Amino acid sequence: MRNKISSIDQQITEKLQSFSNLRVGKILFGILSHSGDSWYWCAGLFVIWIFSEGEAQRVTAFWGLAIAGTAVLVFLIKKGFKRERPAGEWGGIYRKQDPHSFPSGHAVRAGLIICLAWQTFGTPWLFVFILWGVVMTLSRVVMGVHYFSDIVAGILLGLAIGTLVVVLQPLTYQVFPWLFDRSQWFRGG
């Protein structure tokens, strides 16, 4: 059974990787692949957090904390599994900084962000985030830095973490009130 699943995983992975041979495919899928990088998300959220107040400030801080915390958790999980990335040339930074592929951190992040988007923006925007998450995670396979099973496991883990993070949001606001309200930084003690 395990060999059959591994064989199917390999076949799907190879079919998806064939899209990188298209001229426009390599550029498009490369951009999509990077759109899930945690440092881009955290940097963008940090800028929004700096220039926002009230609920927007709280939400961006919460998203940033969830994304950063999840990145650390996934890094530790990958160290435990130690599944090597597929052979390839694209994604040198990923191959050097994080040589392990299971589960896909980008896919975990996509699942997490889908949960956060649903809670934050509601149903209409949820579909935009789902579409982005699916295409972005598939691009990771197309570009050769993940196997198909890496992204399936990653999305499922991300949805589970995202659900937990959303449930724990009120507690998170209580434990880290200073993070969610910069005005507390400047009050006299």
Rosetta constraint file for C-alpha pairs under 8 A:
AtomPair CA 1 CA 5 HARMONIC 6.30 0.50
AtomPair CA 2 CA 6 HARMONIC 6.10 0.50
AtomPair CA 3 CA 7 HARMONIC 6.00 0.50
AtomPair CA 4 CA 8 HARMONIC 6.22 0.50
AtomPair CA 5 CA 9 HARMONIC 6.07 0.50
AtomPair CA 6 CA 10 HARMONIC 6.14 0.50
AtomPair CA 7 CA 11 HARMONIC 6.22 0.50
AtomPair CA 8 CA 12 HARMONIC 6.19 0.50
AtomPair CA 9 CA 13 HARMONIC 6.04 0.50
AtomPair CA 9 CA 147 HARMONIC 7.01 0.50
AtomPair CA 9 CA 148 HARMONIC 5.91 0.50
AtomPair CA 9 CA 149 HARMONIC 6.11 0.50
AtomPair CA 10 CA 14 HARMONIC 6.11 0.50
AtomPair CA 10 CA 147 HARMONIC 7.22 0.50
AtomPair CA 10 CA 148 HARMONIC 7.66 0.50
AtomPair CA 11 CA 15 HARMONIC 6.25 0.50
AtomPair CA 12 CA 16 HARMONIC 6.20 0.50
AtomPair CA 12 CA 148 HARMONIC 6.55 0.50
AtomPair CA 13 CA 17 HARMONIC 6.12 0.50
AtomPair CA 13 CA 141 HARMONIC 6.28 0.50
AtomPair CA 13 CA 142 HARMONIC 7.56 0.50
AtomPair CA 13 CA 147 HARMONIC 5.52 0.50
AtomPair CA 13 CA 148 HARMONIC 5.28 0.50
AtomPair CA 14 CA 18 HARMONIC 6.36 0.50
AtomPair CA 15 CA 19 HARMONIC 7.52 0.50
AtomPair CA 16 CA 20 HARMONIC 7.95 0.50
AtomPair CA 16 CA 138 HARMONIC 7.64 0.50
AtomPair CA 16 CA 141 HARMONIC 6.35 0.50
AtomPair CA 16 CA 142 HARMONIC 4.95 0.50
AtomPair CA 17 CA 21 HARMONIC 7.79 0.50
AtomPair CA 17 CA 141 HARMONIC 6.20 0.50
AtomPair CA 17 CA 142 HARMONIC 3.97 0.50
AtomPair CA 17 CA 143 HARMONIC 6.25 0.50
AtomPair CA 17 CA 144 HARMONIC 6.17 0.50
AtomPair CA 18 CA 22 HARMONIC 7.89 0.50
AtomPair CA 18 CA 142 HARMONIC 6.95 0.50
AtomPair CA 19 CA 25 HARMONIC 6.02 0.50
AtomPair CA 19 CA 26 HARMONIC 7.63 0.50
AtomPair CA 19 CA 142 HARMONIC 6.14 0.50
AtomPair CA 20 CA 25 HARMONIC 5.20 0.50
AtomPair CA 20 CA 26 HARMONIC 4.74 0.50
AtomPair CA 20 CA 29 HARMONIC 7.40 0.50
AtomPair CA 20 CA 142 HARMONIC 5.77 0.50
AtomPair CA 20 CA 143 HARMONIC 6.13 0.50
AtomPair CA 21 CA 25 HARMONIC 6.80 0.50
AtomPair CA 21 CA 26 HARMONIC 6.74 0.50
AtomPair CA 22 CA 26 HARMONIC 6.39 0.50
AtomPair CA 23 CA 27 HARMONIC 7.22 0.50
AtomPair CA 24 CA 28 HARMONIC 6.00 0.50
AtomPair CA 25 CA 29 HARMONIC 5.65 0.50
AtomPair CA 25 CA 30 HARMONIC 7.97 0.50
AtomPair CA 26 CA 30 HARMONIC 5.77 0.50
AtomPair CA 26 CA 143 HARMONIC 7.29 0.50
AtomPair CA 27 CA 31 HARMONIC 6.26 0.50
AtomPair CA 28 CA 32 HARMONIC 6.22 0.50
AtomPair CA 29 CA 33 HARMONIC 5.83 0.50
AtomPair CA 29 CA 136 HARMONIC 7.72 0.50
AtomPair CA 29 CA 139 HARMONIC 5.10 0.50
AtomPair CA 29 CA 140 HARMONIC 7.81 0.50
AtomPair CA 29 CA 142 HARMONIC 7.11 0.50
AtomPair CA 29 CA 143 HARMONIC 6.84 0.50
AtomPair CA 30 CA 34 HARMONIC 6.36 0.50
AtomPair CA 30 CA 139 HARMONIC 7.15 0.50
AtomPair CA 30 CA 143 HARMONIC 6.76 0.50
AtomPair CA 31 CA 35 HARMONIC 6.30 0.50
AtomPair CA 32 CA 36 HARMONIC 7.35 0.50
AtomPair CA 32 CA 135 HARMONIC 7.37 0.50
AtomPair CA 32 CA 136 HARMONIC 5.15 0.50
AtomPair CA 32 CA 139 HARMONIC 6.36 0.50
AtomPair CA 33 CA 37 HARMONIC 7.71 0.50
AtomPair CA 33 CA 136 HARMONIC 5.36 0.50
AtomPair CA 33 CA 137 HARMONIC 7.01 0.50
AtomPair CA 33 CA 139 HARMONIC 5.32 0.50
AtomPair CA 33 CA 140 HARMONIC 5.49 0.50
AtomPair CA 33 CA 143 HARMONIC 7.73 0.50
AtomPair CA 35 CA 40 HARMONIC 7.40 0.50
AtomPair CA 35 CA 136 HARMONIC 7.08 0.50
AtomPair CA 36 CA 40 HARMONIC 7.59 0.50
AtomPair CA 36 CA 41 HARMONIC 7.34 0.50
AtomPair CA 36 CA 106 HARMONIC 5.49 0.50
AtomPair CA 36 CA 109 HARMONIC 7.24 0.50
AtomPair CA 36 CA 110 HARMONIC 7.20 0.50
AtomPair CA 36 CA 136 HARMONIC 6.72 0.50
AtomPair CA 37 CA 41 HARMONIC 6.56 0.50
AtomPair CA 37 CA 106 HARMONIC 6.61 0.50
AtomPair CA 38 CA 42 HARMONIC 5.99 0.50
AtomPair CA 38 CA 67 HARMONIC 6.86 0.50
AtomPair CA 38 CA 68 HARMONIC 7.20 0.50
AtomPair CA 38 CA 71 HARMONIC 7.15 0.50
AtomPair CA 38 CA 106 HARMONIC 7.72 0.50
AtomPair CA 38 CA 109 HARMONIC 7.69 0.50
AtomPair CA 39 CA 43 HARMONIC 5.83 0.50
AtomPair CA 40 CA 44 HARMONIC 6.01 0.50
AtomPair CA 41 CA 45 HARMONIC 6.05 0.50
AtomPair CA 41 CA 64 HARMONIC 7.59 0.50
AtomPair CA 41 CA 67 HARMONIC 7.88 0.50
AtomPair CA 42 CA 46 HARMONIC 5.96 0.50
AtomPair CA 42 CA 64 HARMONIC 5.47 0.50
AtomPair CA 42 CA 67 HARMONIC 7.21 0.50
AtomPair CA 42 CA 68 HARMONIC 7.17 0.50
AtomPair CA 43 CA 47 HARMONIC 6.36 0.50
AtomPair CA 44 CA 48 HARMONIC 6.37 0.50
AtomPair CA 45 CA 49 HARMONIC 5.94 0.50
AtomPair CA 45 CA 60 HARMONIC 5.58 0.50
AtomPair CA 45 CA 61 HARMONIC 7.27 0.50
AtomPair CA 45 CA 63 HARMONIC 7.55 0.50
AtomPair CA 45 CA 64 HARMONIC 6.13 0.50
AtomPair CA 46 CA 50 HARMONIC 6.17 0.50
AtomPair CA 46 CA 60 HARMONIC 7.39 0.50
AtomPair CA 46 CA 61 HARMONIC 7.51 0.50
AtomPair CA 46 CA 64 HARMONIC 7.32 0.50
AtomPair CA 47 CA 51 HARMONIC 6.50 0.50
AtomPair CA 48 CA 52 HARMONIC 5.91 0.50
AtomPair CA 48 CA 57 HARMONIC 7.45 0.50
AtomPair CA 48 CA 60 HARMONIC 6.85 0.50
AtomPair CA 49 CA 53 HARMONIC 7.60 0.50
AtomPair CA 49 CA 56 HARMONIC 7.41 0.50
AtomPair CA 49 CA 57 HARMONIC 5.00 0.50
AtomPair CA 49 CA 58 HARMONIC 7.89 0.50
AtomPair CA 49 CA 60 HARMONIC 5.66 0.50
AtomPair CA 49 CA 61 HARMONIC 6.36 0.50
AtomPair CA 50 CA 57 HARMONIC 7.70 0.50
AtomPair CA 52 CA 56 HARMONIC 5.93 0.50
AtomPair CA 52 CA 57 HARMONIC 5.07 0.50
AtomPair CA 53 CA 57 HARMONIC 4.84 0.50
AtomPair CA 53 CA 58 HARMONIC 7.77 0.50
AtomPair CA 53 CA 181 HARMONIC 7.93 0.50
AtomPair CA 54 CA 58 HARMONIC 6.39 0.50
AtomPair CA 54 CA 181 HARMONIC 7.27 0.50
AtomPair CA 55 CA 59 HARMONIC 6.06 0.50
AtomPair CA 56 CA 60 HARMONIC 6.12 0.50
AtomPair CA 57 CA 61 HARMONIC 6.15 0.50
AtomPair CA 57 CA 180 HARMONIC 6.53 0.50
AtomPair CA 57 CA 181 HARMONIC 7.15 0.50
AtomPair CA 58 CA 62 HARMONIC 6.11 0.50
AtomPair CA 58 CA 179 HARMONIC 7.90 0.50
AtomPair CA 58 CA 180 HARMONIC 4.55 0.50
AtomPair CA 58 CA 181 HARMONIC 6.63 0.50
AtomPair CA 59 CA 63 HARMONIC 6.10 0.50
AtomPair CA 59 CA 120 HARMONIC 7.75 0.50
AtomPair CA 59 CA 180 HARMONIC 7.87 0.50
AtomPair CA 60 CA 64 HARMONIC 6.03 0.50
AtomPair CA 61 CA 65 HARMONIC 6.06 0.50
AtomPair CA 61 CA 179 HARMONIC 6.77 0.50
AtomPair CA 61 CA 180 HARMONIC 5.95 0.50
AtomPair CA 62 CA 66 HARMONIC 6.11 0.50
AtomPair CA 62 CA 169 HARMONIC 7.80 0.50
AtomPair CA 62 CA 180 HARMONIC 7.33 0.50
AtomPair CA 63 CA 67 HARMONIC 6.07 0.50
AtomPair CA 63 CA 116 HARMONIC 7.18 0.50
AtomPair CA 64 CA 68 HARMONIC 6.01 0.50
AtomPair CA 65 CA 69 HARMONIC 5.89 0.50
AtomPair CA 66 CA 70 HARMONIC 5.97 0.50
AtomPair CA 66 CA 165 HARMONIC 7.03 0.50
AtomPair CA 67 CA 71 HARMONIC 6.15 0.50
AtomPair CA 67 CA 109 HARMONIC 6.72 0.50
AtomPair CA 67 CA 112 HARMONIC 7.62 0.50
AtomPair CA 68 CA 72 HARMONIC 6.52 0.50
AtomPair CA 69 CA 73 HARMONIC 6.36 0.50
AtomPair CA 70 CA 74 HARMONIC 6.07 0.50
AtomPair CA 70 CA 108 HARMONIC 7.88 0.50
AtomPair CA 70 CA 109 HARMONIC 7.32 0.50
AtomPair CA 70 CA 161 HARMONIC 7.88 0.50
AtomPair CA 71 CA 75 HARMONIC 6.14 0.50
AtomPair CA 71 CA 105 HARMONIC 6.73 0.50
AtomPair CA 71 CA 109 HARMONIC 7.69 0.50
AtomPair CA 72 CA 76 HARMONIC 6.42 0.50
AtomPair CA 73 CA 77 HARMONIC 6.31 0.50
AtomPair CA 74 CA 78 HARMONIC 6.06 0.50
AtomPair CA 74 CA 103 HARMONIC 7.31 0.50
AtomPair CA 74 CA 105 HARMONIC 6.00 0.50
AtomPair CA 74 CA 108 HARMONIC 7.77 0.50
AtomPair CA 75 CA 79 HARMONIC 6.34 0.50
AtomPair CA 75 CA 98 HARMONIC 7.95 0.50
AtomPair CA 75 CA 105 HARMONIC 7.67 0.50
AtomPair CA 76 CA 80 HARMONIC 6.54 0.50
AtomPair CA 77 CA 81 HARMONIC 6.46 0.50
AtomPair CA 77 CA 102 HARMONIC 8.00 0.50
AtomPair CA 77 CA 103 HARMONIC 7.68 0.50
AtomPair CA 78 CA 82 HARMONIC 5.68 0.50
AtomPair CA 78 CA 83 HARMONIC 7.40 0.50
AtomPair CA 78 CA 100 HARMONIC 5.89 0.50
AtomPair CA 78 CA 101 HARMONIC 6.88 0.50
AtomPair CA 78 CA 102 HARMONIC 5.67 0.50
AtomPair CA 78 CA 103 HARMONIC 6.49 0.50
AtomPair CA 79 CA 100 HARMONIC 7.22 0.50
AtomPair CA 81 CA 100 HARMONIC 7.96 0.50
AtomPair CA 81 CA 102 HARMONIC 6.65 0.50
AtomPair CA 82 CA 100 HARMONIC 5.48 0.50
AtomPair CA 82 CA 101 HARMONIC 7.56 0.50
AtomPair CA 82 CA 102 HARMONIC 7.29 0.50
AtomPair CA 83 CA 100 HARMONIC 5.25 0.50
AtomPair CA 83 CA 101 HARMONIC 5.66 0.50
AtomPair CA 83 CA 102 HARMONIC 5.75 0.50
AtomPair CA 84 CA 99 HARMONIC 6.13 0.50
AtomPair CA 84 CA 100 HARMONIC 4.78 0.50
AtomPair CA 84 CA 101 HARMONIC 5.79 0.50
AtomPair CA 84 CA 102 HARMONIC 7.95 0.50
AtomPair CA 85 CA 95 HARMONIC 7.45 0.50
AtomPair CA 85 CA 99 HARMONIC 6.22 0.50
AtomPair CA 85 CA 100 HARMONIC 5.57 0.50
AtomPair CA 85 CA 101 HARMONIC 4.87 0.50
AtomPair CA 85 CA 144 HARMONIC 7.98 0.50
AtomPair CA 85 CA 145 HARMONIC 5.70 0.50
AtomPair CA 85 CA 146 HARMONIC 5.87 0.50
AtomPair CA 85 CA 147 HARMONIC 7.55 0.50
AtomPair CA 86 CA 144 HARMONIC 6.10 0.50
AtomPair CA 86 CA 145 HARMONIC 5.89 0.50
AtomPair CA 86 CA 146 HARMONIC 6.16 0.50
AtomPair CA 86 CA 147 HARMONIC 6.80 0.50
AtomPair CA 87 CA 144 HARMONIC 7.17 0.50
AtomPair CA 87 CA 145 HARMONIC 7.80 0.50
AtomPair CA 88 CA 144 HARMONIC 5.96 0.50
AtomPair CA 88 CA 145 HARMONIC 7.29 0.50
AtomPair CA 90 CA 143 HARMONIC 6.47 0.50
AtomPair CA 90 CA 144 HARMONIC 6.93 0.50
AtomPair CA 90 CA 145 HARMONIC 7.41 0.50
AtomPair CA 91 CA 95 HARMONIC 6.27 0.50
AtomPair CA 91 CA 143 HARMONIC 7.74 0.50
AtomPair CA 91 CA 145 HARMONIC 6.70 0.50
AtomPair CA 92 CA 96 HARMONIC 6.07 0.50
AtomPair CA 93 CA 97 HARMONIC 5.89 0.50
AtomPair CA 93 CA 98 HARMONIC 7.88 0.50
AtomPair CA 94 CA 98 HARMONIC 5.26 0.50
AtomPair CA 94 CA 99 HARMONIC 6.63 0.50
AtomPair CA 94 CA 145 HARMONIC 7.76 0.50
AtomPair CA 95 CA 99 HARMONIC 4.61 0.50
AtomPair CA 95 CA 100 HARMONIC 7.74 0.50
AtomPair CA 95 CA 145 HARMONIC 7.77 0.50
AtomPair CA 101 CA 145 HARMONIC 7.17 0.50
AtomPair CA 101 CA 146 HARMONIC 5.72 0.50
AtomPair CA 101 CA 147 HARMONIC 7.56 0.50
AtomPair CA 101 CA 150 HARMONIC 6.50 0.50
AtomPair CA 102 CA 146 HARMONIC 7.83 0.50
AtomPair CA 102 CA 150 HARMONIC 5.01 0.50
AtomPair CA 102 CA 153 HARMONIC 7.90 0.50
AtomPair CA 102 CA 154 HARMONIC 7.72 0.50
AtomPair CA 103 CA 107 HARMONIC 7.75 0.50
AtomPair CA 103 CA 108 HARMONIC 7.51 0.50
AtomPair CA 103 CA 149 HARMONIC 8.00 0.50
AtomPair CA 103 CA 150 HARMONIC 4.64 0.50
AtomPair CA 103 CA 151 HARMONIC 6.55 0.50
AtomPair CA 103 CA 153 HARMONIC 5.93 0.50
AtomPair CA 103 CA 154 HARMONIC 4.96 0.50
AtomPair CA 104 CA 108 HARMONIC 6.28 0.50
AtomPair CA 104 CA 146 HARMONIC 6.86 0.50
AtomPair CA 104 CA 150 HARMONIC 5.09 0.50
AtomPair CA 104 CA 151 HARMONIC 5.27 0.50
AtomPair CA 104 CA 153 HARMONIC 7.57 0.50
AtomPair CA 104 CA 154 HARMONIC 5.12 0.50
AtomPair CA 105 CA 109 HARMONIC 6.03 0.50
AtomPair CA 105 CA 154 HARMONIC 6.57 0.50
AtomPair CA 106 CA 110 HARMONIC 6.10 0.50
AtomPair CA 106 CA 137 HARMONIC 6.50 0.50
AtomPair CA 106 CA 151 HARMONIC 7.88 0.50
AtomPair CA 106 CA 154 HARMONIC 7.55 0.50
AtomPair CA 107 CA 111 HARMONIC 6.27 0.50
AtomPair CA 107 CA 133 HARMONIC 7.32 0.50
AtomPair CA 107 CA 137 HARMONIC 5.43 0.50
AtomPair CA 107 CA 150 HARMONIC 7.96 0.50
AtomPair CA 107 CA 151 HARMONIC 5.21 0.50
AtomPair CA 107 CA 152 HARMONIC 7.54 0.50
AtomPair CA 107 CA 154 HARMONIC 4.66 0.50
AtomPair CA 107 CA 155 HARMONIC 4.81 0.50
AtomPair CA 107 CA 158 HARMONIC 6.92 0.50
AtomPair CA 108 CA 112 HARMONIC 6.21 0.50
AtomPair CA 108 CA 151 HARMONIC 7.75 0.50
AtomPair CA 108 CA 154 HARMONIC 4.33 0.50
AtomPair CA 108 CA 155 HARMONIC 4.93 0.50
AtomPair CA 108 CA 156 HARMONIC 7.31 0.50
AtomPair CA 108 CA 157 HARMONIC 5.87 0.50
AtomPair CA 108 CA 158 HARMONIC 3.89 0.50
AtomPair CA 108 CA 159 HARMONIC 7.39 0.50
AtomPair CA 109 CA 113 HARMONIC 5.96 0.50
AtomPair CA 109 CA 154 HARMONIC 7.98 0.50
AtomPair CA 109 CA 155 HARMONIC 7.67 0.50
AtomPair CA 109 CA 158 HARMONIC 5.95 0.50
AtomPair CA 110 CA 114 HARMONIC 6.05 0.50
AtomPair CA 110 CA 133 HARMONIC 4.95 0.50
AtomPair CA 110 CA 134 HARMONIC 7.91 0.50
AtomPair CA 110 CA 137 HARMONIC 7.53 0.50
AtomPair CA 110 CA 155 HARMONIC 6.53 0.50
AtomPair CA 110 CA 158 HARMONIC 6.72 0.50
AtomPair CA 111 CA 115 HARMONIC 6.47 0.50
AtomPair CA 111 CA 133 HARMONIC 7.23 0.50
AtomPair CA 111 CA 154 HARMONIC 7.54 0.50
AtomPair CA 111 CA 155 HARMONIC 4.81 0.50
AtomPair CA 111 CA 156 HARMONIC 6.85 0.50
AtomPair CA 111 CA 157 HARMONIC 7.28 0.50
AtomPair CA 111 CA 158 HARMONIC 4.06 0.50
AtomPair CA 111 CA 159 HARMONIC 4.45 0.50
AtomPair CA 111 CA 160 HARMONIC 7.93 0.50
AtomPair CA 111 CA 162 HARMONIC 6.67 0.50
AtomPair CA 112 CA 116 HARMONIC 6.28 0.50
AtomPair CA 112 CA 158 HARMONIC 4.64 0.50
AtomPair CA 112 CA 159 HARMONIC 5.46 0.50
AtomPair CA 112 CA 160 HARMONIC 7.82 0.50
AtomPair CA 112 CA 161 HARMONIC 6.32 0.50
AtomPair CA 112 CA 162 HARMONIC 4.19 0.50
AtomPair CA 112 CA 163 HARMONIC 7.71 0.50
AtomPair CA 113 CA 117 HARMONIC 5.83 0.50
AtomPair CA 113 CA 129 HARMONIC 7.53 0.50
AtomPair CA 113 CA 162 HARMONIC 7.16 0.50
AtomPair CA 114 CA 118 HARMONIC 6.13 0.50
AtomPair CA 114 CA 126 HARMONIC 6.67 0.50
AtomPair CA 114 CA 129 HARMONIC 5.77 0.50
AtomPair CA 114 CA 130 HARMONIC 6.14 0.50
AtomPair CA 114 CA 133 HARMONIC 7.43 0.50
AtomPair CA 114 CA 159 HARMONIC 7.51 0.50
AtomPair CA 114 CA 162 HARMONIC 7.74 0.50
AtomPair CA 115 CA 119 HARMONIC 6.36 0.50
AtomPair CA 115 CA 159 HARMONIC 6.47 0.50
AtomPair CA 115 CA 162 HARMONIC 5.19 0.50
AtomPair CA 115 CA 163 HARMONIC 6.30 0.50
AtomPair CA 115 CA 166 HARMONIC 7.43 0.50
AtomPair CA 116 CA 120 HARMONIC 5.94 0.50
AtomPair CA 116 CA 162 HARMONIC 6.63 0.50
AtomPair CA 116 CA 166 HARMONIC 6.88 0.50
AtomPair CA 117 CA 121 HARMONIC 5.45 0.50
AtomPair CA 117 CA 122 HARMONIC 6.91 0.50
AtomPair CA 117 CA 125 HARMONIC 7.17 0.50
AtomPair CA 117 CA 126 HARMONIC 5.94 0.50
AtomPair CA 117 CA 129 HARMONIC 7.01 0.50
AtomPair CA 118 CA 122 HARMONIC 4.74 0.50
AtomPair CA 118 CA 123 HARMONIC 6.16 0.50
AtomPair CA 118 CA 125 HARMONIC 7.40 0.50
AtomPair CA 118 CA 126 HARMONIC 5.23 0.50
AtomPair CA 119 CA 166 HARMONIC 7.42 0.50
AtomPair CA 121 CA 125 HARMONIC 5.97 0.50
AtomPair CA 121 CA 126 HARMONIC 7.07 0.50
AtomPair CA 122 CA 126 HARMONIC 6.19 0.50
AtomPair CA 123 CA 127 HARMONIC 6.91 0.50
AtomPair CA 124 CA 128 HARMONIC 7.57 0.50
AtomPair CA 125 CA 129 HARMONIC 6.51 0.50
AtomPair CA 126 CA 130 HARMONIC 6.12 0.50
AtomPair CA 127 CA 131 HARMONIC 6.07 0.50
AtomPair CA 128 CA 132 HARMONIC 6.17 0.50
AtomPair CA 129 CA 133 HARMONIC 5.92 0.50
AtomPair CA 130 CA 134 HARMONIC 6.15 0.50
AtomPair CA 131 CA 135 HARMONIC 6.17 0.50
AtomPair CA 132 CA 136 HARMONIC 5.75 0.50
AtomPair CA 133 CA 137 HARMONIC 5.99 0.50
AtomPair CA 134 CA 138 HARMONIC 6.13 0.50
AtomPair CA 135 CA 139 HARMONIC 6.11 0.50
AtomPair CA 136 CA 140 HARMONIC 6.73 0.50
AtomPair CA 137 CA 141 HARMONIC 7.12 0.50
AtomPair CA 137 CA 151 HARMONIC 6.21 0.50
AtomPair CA 138 CA 142 HARMONIC 6.31 0.50
AtomPair CA 138 CA 148 HARMONIC 7.72 0.50
AtomPair CA 138 CA 151 HARMONIC 7.47 0.50
AtomPair CA 139 CA 143 HARMONIC 5.96 0.50
AtomPair CA 140 CA 144 HARMONIC 6.41 0.50
AtomPair CA 140 CA 145 HARMONIC 5.75 0.50
AtomPair CA 140 CA 146 HARMONIC 5.79 0.50
AtomPair CA 141 CA 145 HARMONIC 6.00 0.50
AtomPair CA 141 CA 146 HARMONIC 4.81 0.50
AtomPair CA 141 CA 147 HARMONIC 5.70 0.50
AtomPair CA 141 CA 148 HARMONIC 6.13 0.50
AtomPair CA 141 CA 151 HARMONIC 7.95 0.50
AtomPair CA 146 CA 150 HARMONIC 6.06 0.50
AtomPair CA 146 CA 151 HARMONIC 7.25 0.50
AtomPair CA 147 CA 151 HARMONIC 7.06 0.50
AtomPair CA 148 CA 152 HARMONIC 6.48 0.50
AtomPair CA 149 CA 153 HARMONIC 6.02 0.50
AtomPair CA 150 CA 154 HARMONIC 5.95 0.50
AtomPair CA 151 CA 155 HARMONIC 5.97 0.50
AtomPair CA 152 CA 156 HARMONIC 6.35 0.50
AtomPair CA 153 CA 157 HARMONIC 6.09 0.50
AtomPair CA 154 CA 158 HARMONIC 5.91 0.50
AtomPair CA 155 CA 159 HARMONIC 6.09 0.50
AtomPair CA 156 CA 160 HARMONIC 6.31 0.50
AtomPair CA 157 CA 161 HARMONIC 6.11 0.50
AtomPair CA 158 CA 162 HARMONIC 5.77 0.50
AtomPair CA 159 CA 163 HARMONIC 6.03 0.50
AtomPair CA 160 CA 164 HARMONIC 6.34 0.50
AtomPair CA 161 CA 165 HARMONIC 6.00 0.50
AtomPair CA 162 CA 166 HARMONIC 6.12 0.50
AtomPair CA 163 CA 167 HARMONIC 6.25 0.50
AtomPair CA 164 CA 168 HARMONIC 6.12 0.50
AtomPair CA 165 CA 169 HARMONIC 6.02 0.50
AtomPair CA 168 CA 172 HARMONIC 6.14 0.50
AtomPair CA 169 CA 173 HARMONIC 6.27 0.50
AtomPair CA 170 CA 174 HARMONIC 6.48 0.50
AtomPair CA 171 CA 175 HARMONIC 6.18 0.50
AtomPair CA 172 CA 176 HARMONIC 6.01 0.50
AtomPair CA 172 CA 177 HARMONIC 7.96 0.50
AtomPair CA 173 CA 177 HARMONIC 5.33 0.50
AtomPair CA 173 CA 180 HARMONIC 6.81 0.50
AtomPair CA 176 CA 180 HARMONIC 6.97 0.50
AtomPair CA 177 CA 181 HARMONIC 6.32 0.50
AtomPair CA 178 CA 182 HARMONIC 6.31 0.50
AtomPair CA 178 CA 184 HARMONIC 5.98 0.50
AtomPair CA 178 CA 185 HARMONIC 6.78 0.50
AtomPair CA 181 CA 185 HARMONIC 7.84 0.50
AtomPair CA 182 CA 186 HARMONIC 7.52 0.50
AtomPair CA 183 CA 187 HARMONIC 6.89 0.50
